[in-house]
Structure formats: structure tokens, C-alpha cells
């Protein structure tokens, strides 16, 4: 086959689950999506755990999903690489960690461990924090923990379990450290250039500025809950005596996922007050950042976009701000460069709302219009695009807004399918992980996290006289699409072509 144009539409957070209870997708009116399922070949893909390079049973996420989709293989994720080094007892010999402790011995400074206190393993892992505490305790390095609270990839009010776990661990290893601050990830981990949020977290870390001071972390959490602040939205709070980041100190930002760690890192990097601060990141947050990195980049080559570029084809990447990095950097296998013939269109996300349950439509209309214009121009052989609605609204745990988000996408997908078919092309509809299909638990409580459910793959094209195999995974999408485009599948793409007669 030699299909052109090919459009890959990623419905972020659109999983499949047969049960109706708590399933916002099943509760939505989706006449167009249902019609596509009825008429065109489709299958389900694994999007979590070992199928995408994560530990067994761990839910997928947008970074991992897009990396696997674009790379056409199972890509071992940073969490797995880090877990392996810790398990083999090699973490203590990590040269960047050794150099960091040497810096602190020279300056007499304090180590600051900052990151998401969570076992969600989307942005961080609490076991990595335990390992850092163990190494600091063994080296007799004084430290402070600046805990960012989750409530998004974990239940909305679950922070107490992680605070209890780290405090228990601290007492066990008799470490010279304690929890110094708490901040909801809404503030410390913004990624949408809402710098006023980042500034609130930074002011606490760097200057000790906050209206909230407590004797212990539990009191801070109870105070926030009493004001209807779930973990994600806890205002930056100081715990115990002041332990701000001072010149001569060292910081280790233990989030392994880059996107929500960049803004806070940037603020430290650009603060001219610091002349001898060593700011270390767990992984490479941005190739332009000057920070030492504990676990360096492992970029993928011979990805979907690279194959298209080498074939002289033109491609468009399209998303709103919330998911722009996913259809570019992550889809390109963790590589910053733009391939030959690759163009990018960013639709700015709505910054007038704090959470997207207040605007479930997000920028789906504008993204669709951009895609329709690109198809009408005839300028592109392939379009890779993302609709953020089901994921970003799903993360709020709000039932009716999530349904509205899904129904908005149904209309957009209908228009997109019509335009692709009119152009004689193929529309591949899939997702990067689950979310909107499981929003209420058995007890009736809202769920805000991703899921381990599979995701759909639908191939919409006229005269496509073949089906799709069962048992696939996200890493099978790229080789399948290359086969449909009549392009060679590189050896590095170990995913399976899912087409069958």
C-alpha cells in the first residue's frame, strides 16, 4: 500500500473498559465514534506496564505512550533504568551523586531533595527518594525534603500515606534530614508557562516565603484538607524550622519525567543569587539545561518521524500546549531536533481557567480546524496530532465535564474522518493511555489517575481490505502505519505490524 495522507490522532486518556460503572466514555453520546468502530477495522492495544517499558502493573502516561507510539518498539523507561541501578547496588557509585556529596563536604552545605511524593510512577517514584535518603544518611550528609503532593496520579487525598512512609523511613535509617516543605503539584510542577504558580513554590524553597507554617507535615495536610484543598492544590507550606536553598547547597530534583520539572529548574538555574549551588536533575529535563544529570538521555533513533524524513516526506505535528511536547519531543524518541520536512503547530492552551473541568472543550475545535486546513492544503504526507480533552478533564475527576470532553471529541473526529476520506487518506485513531473510561471507584469516589486499561486503534480508510490483529501494544502502531504508507520498517522498530488479511 501507499496511503497518503496519513493522520494519526491520539485521543489522550481514552481507554477501553467494558464495565459501564464510572466509565465516562461509555456514558457519553458518541454516534460518530461508534459508527467508525462499527464500520472500520479496530483492535485494542496494551498501554501500560511491561508492554510500554514500565514495571509490571504500572499505569501508562502521556510521555511513555507517545514515546512508544513514535518509536515503534517497547522503550525501557527511566523508572525501570533507575530501579535497576538501585537494585544492583550501583546507585551509591553514580558519579554525579558522588560529585554532589563531594561538593557538600567542601562547602558544608545542605542537600535538598525535591520532587513528587508519589508511588504513581508517572513523574517520580517514592522508592527513588528512599534510595537518595539512604545514600545521604550513609554519607552523613544533612538534607531537607521538599515534597510536592500528587493527588492526580494517586487518589486526591492520599498524601498522608506517603508522608507517613517517608517519615517512617527517616526514623529507620536515623538520617540527618526531615520534611521541610509541602507544595501541591499545581504550583511546583506547572508546565504551561503559568509562572505565577511556579513562583509560589520557588518563593518557599528559595526564600522561605509563605503564609503557612506548621510544626509537622500532618498538621499542614489537615489544614489544607479543611479548606477543601486536595493534594494537588495544597498551598506551599513550611514545616518546622526554615531550611531554604542557600548558596553552597545542592539540590537533587528526583522527578524522572521532564515536562513538569522544567519551570522550577529554570528558576533555580537563572537565579543570579546562586554562585555555588549544585542543582542536579534525575534525568535530562532539557538538552539546553546546564544541570548535572544522574541518569543521562537514552534517545531513540529510526523513529516514525525520522523514517518519514529520510523518505523525503512532509509531516505536521499538531497539539495544544498541554500535549505539545508529546507529539514532538516524546514522539521523536526523546530528541529535541526537528526532522527535515517536519512542521509544528502549537495551539495555546486556555490560561484563563485553573482546571479544565471549567473548559472541557479545551482547544479541540481549534486543533481540528488546523488539521482540516493542513489536509486541504495538500502539503503534508502525514499528520500526528493530539486531543488533550479526555485526559486533562479526566484528571479533575469531575464526571459531567469529562463526558462533555468526550462528546466534543466525537464531533471533531467525525469532521476529521470526513476530510481524510475525501483526501483519499487514512485516519488512525488511538490513545496513549487510559483515563476517562474509569472515573469512579466501587465506593463512588472520584478517580483522577490514569489506568492500566487498553486503548483502541481504529483504521479509517476506504477500500482497506484487511483487519487488525489482537494482542497488540503501542509500540506496534508505528510499524503498522509505515507498512500502510509503503515505507520500510527499520530493524530498530521491533514492534509488530498488526495488519492481517
C-alpha positions as CSV (number, residue, x, y, z in Angstrom):
1,X,0.0,0.0,0.0
2,X,1.0,3.6,-0.4
3,X,-1.5,5.6,1.7
4,X,-1.3,9.4,1.6
5,X,-2.1,11.4,3.6
6,X,-1.9,9.5,6.9
7,X,-3.3,11.2,10.0
8,X,-2.5,9.7,13.5
9,X,-5.0,11.2,16.0
10,X,-4.1,10.5,19.6
11,X,-7.1,10.8,21.9
12,X,-5.1,11.4,25.1
13,X,-6.5,9.4,28.1
14,X,-9.1,7.5,26.0
15,X,-9.0,3.9,27.3
16,X,-11.3,1.0,26.9
17,X,-13.2,-0.8,29.7
18,X,-16.3,-2.9,29.2
19,X,-17.9,-2.0,32.5
20,X,-20.3,0.9,32.4
21,X,-19.9,2.0,36.1
22,X,-17.7,5.1,36.4
23,X,-17.0,4.9,32.6
24,X,-17.3,8.5,31.3
25,X,-16.7,7.3,27.7
26,X,-19.5,4.7,27.9
27,X,-21.8,7.3,29.4
28,X,-21.1,9.8,26.6
29,X,-23.2,10.1,23.4
30,X,-20.6,9.2,20.7
31,X,-22.6,8.5,17.5
32,X,-19.7,9.2,15.2
33,X,-17.0,7.3,17.1
34,X,-19.4,4.3,17.5
35,X,-20.1,4.4,13.7
36,X,-16.3,4.3,13.0
37,X,-16.0,1.3,15.3
38,X,-18.9,-0.4,13.5
39,X,-17.5,0.2,10.0
40,X,-13.7,0.1,10.1
41,X,-11.1,-2.4,11.4
42,X,-10.1,-1.9,15.0
43,X,-8.4,-3.6,17.9
44,X,-7.2,-2.9,21.4
45,X,-3.6,-2.1,22.4
46,X,-1.8,-2.6,25.7
47,X,-0.7,0.8,27.0
48,X,0.7,0.1,30.5
49,X,3.2,-2.0,32.4
50,X,5.8,-4.1,30.6
51,X,4.1,-3.6,27.2
52,X,5.4,0.0,27.2
53,X,8.7,-0.4,29.2
54,X,7.3,0.2,32.7
55,X,7.2,-2.1,35.7
56,X,4.5,-4.7,35.6
57,X,1.1,-3.3,36.6
58,X,2.1,0.3,36.4
59,X,-0.3,2.6,34.5
60,X,0.9,4.3,31.4
61,X,1.2,8.0,30.9
62,X,1.4,10.5,28.1
63,X,5.2,10.7,27.9
64,X,5.6,6.9,27.8
65,X,2.7,6.4,25.4
66,X,3.9,8.9,22.8
67,X,7.5,7.6,23.1
68,X,6.3,4.1,22.3
69,X,3.9,5.2,19.6
70,X,6.6,7.1,17.7
71,X,9.5,4.7,18.3
72,X,7.7,1.6,17.2
73,X,9.2,-0.6,20.0
74,X,9.0,-1.2,23.7
75,X,11.1,1.6,25.2
76,X,12.5,0.9,28.6
77,X,11.5,3.9,30.7
78,X,13.6,5.9,33.1
79,X,11.9,4.5,36.1
80,X,13.0,1.0,35.1
81,X,16.6,2.0,34.4
82,X,16.8,3.8,37.8
83,X,15.1,0.9,39.6
84,X,17.7,-1.5,38.1
85,X,20.7,0.6,39.2
86,X,19.3,0.8,42.7
87,X,18.5,-2.9,42.8
88,X,22.0,-3.8,41.7
89,X,23.5,-1.7,44.5
90,X,25.2,0.6,42.0
91,X,23.4,3.8,42.9
92,X,26.0,4.8,45.5
93,X,28.7,4.8,42.8
94,X,26.7,7.0,40.4
95,X,29.4,9.6,39.5
96,X,27.1,12.6,39.7
97,X,25.9,11.5,43.1
98,X,29.4,11.1,44.3
99,X,30.4,14.5,43.0
100,X,27.3,16.1,44.6
101,X,28.3,14.7,48.1
102,X,31.9,15.9,47.5
103,X,30.5,19.4,46.7
104,X,28.6,19.4,50.0
105,X,31.6,18.3,52.0
106,X,33.6,21.1,50.5
107,X,31.0,23.8,51.2
108,X,29.4,22.4,54.4
109,X,26.1,22.9,52.7
110,X,22.8,21.0,52.9
111,X,21.3,18.6,50.3
112,X,17.8,19.4,49.2
113,X,15.7,16.6,47.8
114,X,12.7,17.9,45.8
115,X,10.2,16.1,43.8
116,X,6.7,14.5,43.6
117,X,6.0,12.4,46.7
118,X,4.1,9.6,45.0
119,X,4.1,5.9,44.0
120,X,2.2,6.7,40.8
121,X,5.5,6.2,38.9
122,X,4.3,8.7,36.3
123,X,6.7,11.6,37.3
124,X,8.5,10.1,40.2
125,X,8.9,7.1,42.5
126,X,9.0,7.3,46.2
127,X,11.4,4.4,46.2
128,X,13.9,6.7,44.4
129,X,13.5,9.2,47.3
130,X,14.1,6.3,49.8
131,X,17.4,5.5,47.9
132,X,18.5,9.1,48.0
133,X,17.8,9.3,51.7
134,X,19.7,6.1,52.3
135,X,22.8,7.4,50.4
136,X,22.7,10.7,52.2
137,X,22.4,9.0,55.6
138,X,25.2,6.7,54.8
139,X,27.4,9.6,53.8
140,X,26.3,11.7,56.8
141,X,25.0,14.5,54.6
142,X,22.4,16.7,56.2
143,X,19.3,17.1,54.0
144,X,15.8,18.6,53.6
145,X,12.9,17.1,51.7
146,X,10.7,19.4,49.7
147,X,7.7,17.2,48.9
148,X,5.4,18.0,46.0
149,X,2.0,16.4,46.6
150,X,0.3,14.4,43.9
151,X,-3.4,13.7,44.1
152,X,-3.6,13.3,40.3
153,X,-1.8,10.1,39.5
154,X,-2.8,9.0,43.0
155,X,-6.1,9.4,44.9
156,X,-6.9,13.1,45.6
157,X,-6.4,12.9,49.4
158,X,-3.7,10.2,49.8
159,X,-0.7,12.3,50.7
160,X,-0.7,11.2,54.3
161,X,0.3,7.6,53.3
162,X,3.4,8.9,51.5
163,X,4.3,11.4,54.3
164,X,3.9,8.5,56.9
165,X,6.1,6.3,54.7
166,X,9.0,8.8,54.3
167,X,8.9,9.8,58.0
168,X,9.0,6.1,59.0
169,X,11.9,5.6,56.6
170,X,13.7,8.6,58.1
171,X,13.4,7.2,61.6
172,X,14.6,3.8,60.5
173,X,17.9,5.0,58.8
174,X,18.5,7.7,61.5
175,X,19.1,10.3,58.8
176,X,20.0,13.9,59.4
177,X,17.0,15.1,57.5
178,X,13.3,15.9,57.6
179,X,10.4,17.1,55.5
180,X,11.0,20.9,55.2
181,X,8.1,22.0,52.8
182,X,5.0,20.7,51.2
183,X,3.5,22.1,47.9
184,X,0.8,20.8,45.7
185,X,2.0,19.9,42.2
186,X,-0.4,22.5,40.8
187,X,2.3,25.0,42.0
188,X,5.6,23.2,41.9
189,X,5.0,21.3,38.7
190,X,3.3,23.6,36.2
191,X,4.3,23.1,32.6
192,X,2.0,25.6,30.8
193,X,4.1,28.7,31.5
194,X,1.8,29.8,34.3
195,X,4.9,31.2,36.1
196,X,2.9,32.7,39.0
197,X,2.3,29.1,40.1
198,X,5.9,28.1,39.9
199,X,6.9,31.4,41.6
200,X,4.8,30.5,44.6
201,X,6.7,27.2,45.1
202,X,10.0,28.8,44.3
203,X,9.5,31.6,46.9
204,X,9.0,29.0,49.6
205,X,12.1,26.9,48.5
206,X,14.5,29.8,47.9
207,X,13.3,32.5,50.3
208,X,11.0,30.7,52.8
209,X,8.1,33.0,51.8
210,X,4.7,31.5,52.7
211,X,1.7,32.4,54.9
212,X,1.5,28.8,56.1
213,X,3.9,27.4,58.7
214,X,3.4,24.2,60.7
215,X,5.2,22.1,63.2
216,X,4.8,19.0,61.1
217,X,3.6,17.8,57.7
218,X,0.4,16.1,59.1
219,X,-0.8,19.4,60.5
220,X,-0.2,21.1,57.2
221,X,-2.2,18.5,55.4
222,X,-5.1,18.6,57.8
223,X,-5.2,22.4,57.5
224,X,-5.3,22.2,53.7
225,X,-8.0,19.5,53.6
226,X,-10.2,21.5,56.0
227,X,-10.0,24.2,53.3
228,X,-11.0,21.8,50.6
229,X,-7.6,21.7,49.0
230,X,-6.8,18.2,47.7
231,X,-3.2,17.1,47.5
232,X,-2.6,18.6,44.0
233,X,-3.7,22.1,45.2
234,X,-2.1,22.3,48.7
235,X,-0.6,25.8,49.0
236,X,3.1,25.9,49.5
237,X,3.7,25.3,53.3
238,X,6.8,25.4,55.5
239,X,7.3,22.6,58.0
240,X,9.4,23.0,61.2
241,X,12.5,25.2,61.1
242,X,13.4,27.1,57.9
243,X,15.5,25.1,55.5
244,X,15.7,27.3,52.4
245,X,18.1,26.6,49.5
246,X,21.3,28.5,50.1
247,X,24.4,29.2,48.1
248,X,26.8,26.2,48.6
249,X,23.9,23.8,48.9
250,X,23.0,21.1,46.5
251,X,19.6,20.1,45.1
252,X,18.5,16.8,43.6
253,X,15.2,17.1,41.7
254,X,14.2,13.4,41.7
255,X,11.3,13.5,39.2
256,X,12.4,11.3,36.3
257,X,9.8,12.8,33.9
258,X,11.0,16.1,32.4
259,X,8.0,18.1,31.4
260,X,6.6,19.2,34.8
261,X,10.1,19.7,36.3
262,X,11.4,22.3,33.7
263,X,9.9,25.5,35.0
264,X,11.1,25.1,38.6
265,X,14.5,24.0,37.5
266,X,14.7,27.1,35.2
267,X,14.0,29.4,38.1
268,X,16.9,28.0,40.1
269,X,19.2,28.0,37.1
270,X,18.5,31.7,36.4
271,X,18.7,33.0,39.9
272,X,21.8,35.1,40.0
273,X,22.0,35.0,43.8
274,X,23.4,31.5,43.5
275,X,27.1,31.2,42.6
276,X,27.9,27.8,44.1
277,X,24.6,25.9,44.1
278,X,24.8,22.4,42.5
279,X,21.4,21.7,41.1
280,X,21.1,18.1,39.9
281,X,18.3,16.5,37.9
282,X,17.3,12.9,37.9
283,X,17.1,12.7,34.1
284,X,17.7,15.2,31.3
285,X,14.9,17.7,31.6
286,X,16.1,19.7,28.5
287,X,19.2,19.4,26.4
288,X,19.8,23.1,26.8
289,X,19.9,23.0,30.6
290,X,23.3,23.1,32.3
291,X,22.5,20.8,35.2
292,X,24.4,17.7,36.1
293,X,22.2,14.6,35.4
294,X,22.1,11.4,37.4
295,X,20.7,9.3,34.5
296,X,21.5,10.6,31.1
297,X,19.4,10.6,28.0
298,X,18.7,7.4,26.0
299,X,17.2,8.8,22.8
300,X,15.6,6.5,20.3
301,X,16.6,6.5,16.6
302,X,14.9,5.3,13.4
303,X,11.5,6.5,14.8
304,X,8.4,7.1,12.7
305,X,9.2,10.7,12.1
306,X,12.8,10.0,11.2
307,X,11.7,7.4,8.7
308,X,9.4,9.8,7.0
309,X,12.1,12.5,6.9
310,X,14.6,10.1,5.3
311,X,11.9,9.3,2.7
312,X,11.6,12.9,1.8
313,X,8.1,13.2,3.1
314,X,6.5,16.2,4.8
315,X,4.9,15.8,8.2
316,X,2.9,18.1,10.6
317,X,2.8,17.8,14.4
318,X,-0.2,19.4,16.0
319,X,-1.4,19.8,19.6
320,X,-2.3,22.4,22.2
321,X,0.3,23.5,24.8
322,X,-0.6,20.8,27.4
323,X,0.4,18.0,24.9
324,X,2.7,19.8,22.5
325,X,5.9,18.1,23.9
326,X,4.3,14.8,23.5
327,X,3.7,14.9,19.7
328,X,7.2,16.4,19.2
329,X,9.9,15.6,21.7
330,X,8.5,12.4,23.1
331,X,7.0,11.1,19.8
332,X,10.5,11.7,18.3
333,X,12.0,9.3,20.9
334,X,13.3,11.9,23.3
335,X,15.1,14.0,20.7
336,X,14.8,17.8,20.5
337,X,15.8,18.3,16.9
338,X,13.1,18.9,14.2
339,X,13.4,16.5,11.3
340,X,13.7,17.6,7.7
341,X,10.2,18.2,6.3
342,X,8.7,18.3,9.8
343,X,6.5,21.3,10.7
344,X,4.9,22.0,14.1
345,X,1.8,23.9,15.0
346,X,1.1,24.8,18.7
347,X,-2.3,25.9,19.7
348,X,-2.0,27.8,23.0
349,X,-4.0,26.1,25.8
350,X,-6.5,28.3,27.7
351,X,-4.8,30.0,30.5
352,X,-7.9,31.7,31.9
353,X,-9.0,28.6,33.8
354,X,-7.2,26.9,36.6
355,X,-8.5,23.4,35.8
356,X,-10.1,22.1,32.6
357,X,-13.4,20.9,34.1
358,X,-14.2,24.6,33.7
359,X,-13.5,24.4,30.0
360,X,-14.0,20.8,28.8
361,X,-13.8,21.8,25.1
362,X,-10.2,22.9,25.6
363,X,-8.8,23.7,22.2
364,X,-10.3,20.7,20.3
365,X,-12.1,22.9,17.9
366,X,-9.0,25.0,17.0
367,X,-6.9,21.8,16.6
368,X,-9.4,20.3,14.3
369,X,-9.6,23.4,12.2
370,X,-5.8,23.4,11.9
371,X,-5.8,19.8,10.8
372,X,-8.6,20.4,8.3
373,X,-6.6,23.3,6.8
374,X,-3.5,21.2,6.6
375,X,-5.4,18.5,4.8
376,X,-7.0,21.0,2.4
377,X,-3.6,22.4,1.6
378,X,-2.3,19.0,0.4
379,X,1.1,19.9,1.8
380,X,1.6,17.0,4.2
381,X,2.1,13.3,3.8
382,X,1.4,12.7,7.5
383,X,-0.1,14.5,10.4
384,X,0.5,13.5,14.0
385,X,-2.0,15.2,16.3
386,X,-3.2,15.1,19.9
387,X,-6.5,15.9,21.5
388,X,-5.9,16.5,25.3
389,X,-9.5,16.6,26.5
390,X,-10.3,13.2,27.8
391,X,-7.0,13.2,29.8
392,X,-6.9,16.7,31.1
393,X,-10.5,16.9,32.1
394,X,-10.5,13.3,33.3
395,X,-7.7,14.3,35.7
396,X,-10.1,16.6,37.5
397,X,-12.3,13.6,38.5
398,X,-15.4,15.6,37.5
399,X,-18.0,13.4,35.9
400,X,-20.1,15.7,33.8
401,X,-17.2,17.8,32.4
402,X,-15.4,14.6,31.4
403,X,-18.5,13.4,29.5
404,X,-18.7,16.8,27.8
405,X,-15.0,16.5,26.8
406,X,-15.6,13.1,25.2
407,X,-18.6,14.3,23.3
408,X,-16.7,17.3,22.0
409,X,-14.1,14.9,20.6
410,X,-16.8,12.8,18.9
411,X,-17.8,15.8,16.8
412,X,-14.2,16.7,16.0
413,X,-13.3,13.1,15.0
414,X,-16.3,13.0,12.6
415,X,-15.1,16.1,10.8
416,X,-11.5,14.8,10.7
417,X,-12.6,11.4,9.3
418,X,-14.7,13.0,6.6
419,X,-11.8,15.2,5.5
420,X,-9.2,12.4,5.5
421,X,-11.5,10.1,3.5
422,X,-12.2,12.9,1.0
423,X,-8.4,13.3,0.5
424,X,-8.1,9.6,-0.1
425,X,-6.1,9.1,3.0
426,X,-6.2,7.1,6.2
427,X,-7.0,8.2,9.7
428,X,-5.6,6.1,12.6
429,X,-7.3,6.8,15.9
430,X,-5.6,5.6,19.1
431,X,-4.7,6.8,22.6
432,X,-1.6,6.9,24.8
433,X,-3.1,5.5,28.0
434,X,-6.5,5.2,29.8
435,X,-8.2,7.7,32.0
436,X,-11.7,8.8,31.1
437,X,-13.1,5.3,31.0
438,X,-12.6,4.8,34.8
439,X,-13.5,7.9,36.8
440,X,-15.5,6.5,39.8
441,X,-14.4,3.6,42.1
442,X,-16.6,0.9,43.6
443,X,-17.3,3.1,46.6
444,X,-18.4,6.0,44.5
445,X,-15.3,8.1,45.0
446,X,-13.9,10.1,42.0
447,X,-10.8,8.8,40.4
448,X,-8.2,11.3,38.9
449,X,-5.4,9.0,37.9
450,X,-4.5,7.1,34.7
451,X,-5.5,3.5,34.3
452,X,-4.0,0.2,33.2
453,X,-6.8,-0.4,30.7
454,X,-6.0,-1.0,27.0
455,X,-6.7,1.7,24.3
456,X,-8.3,1.5,20.9
457,X,-6.7,1.6,17.5
458,X,-9.1,2.3,14.6
459,X,-8.0,2.5,10.9
460,X,-10.4,4.7,8.9
461,X,-9.9,4.4,5.2
462,X,-11.9,3.4,2.1
463,X,-11.2,0.0,0.5
464,X,-9.0,-1.1,3.4
465,X,-9.4,-4.8,2.8
466,X,-7.6,-6.1,5.9
467,X,-8.2,-6.4,9.6
468,X,-6.1,-5.8,12.7
469,X,-4.6,-8.5,15.0
470,X,-5.4,-8.7,18.6
471,X,-2.9,-8.6,21.4
472,X,-1.0,-5.5,20.2
473,X,0.7,-2.7,22.1
474,X,1.5,0.9,21.5
475,X,4.9,0.1,20.0
476,X,3.1,-1.8,17.2
477,X,1.5,1.4,15.8
478,X,4.5,2.9,14.0
479,X,5.5,-0.2,12.0
480,X,1.8,-0.7,11.1
481,X,1.5,2.8,9.8
482,X,4.8,2.6,7.9
483,X,3.5,-0.6,6.2
484,X,0.3,1.2,5.2
485,X,2.4,4.0,3.7
486,X,4.6,1.6,1.8
487,X,7.7,2.6,3.7
488,X,10.4,0.2,5.0
489,X,10.2,-0.7,8.7
490,X,13.7,-0.2,10.3
491,X,15.2,-3.1,12.2
492,X,15.2,-1.0,15.4
493,X,11.4,-1.0,15.2
494,X,10.8,-4.3,17.0
495,X,7.0,-3.7,17.1
496,X,4.7,-6.0,15.2
497,X,2.8,-5.0,12.0
498,X,-0.8,-5.6,13.1
499,X,-2.3,-5.9,9.6
500,X,-3.9,-9.2,8.7
501,X,-5.9,-10.3,5.7
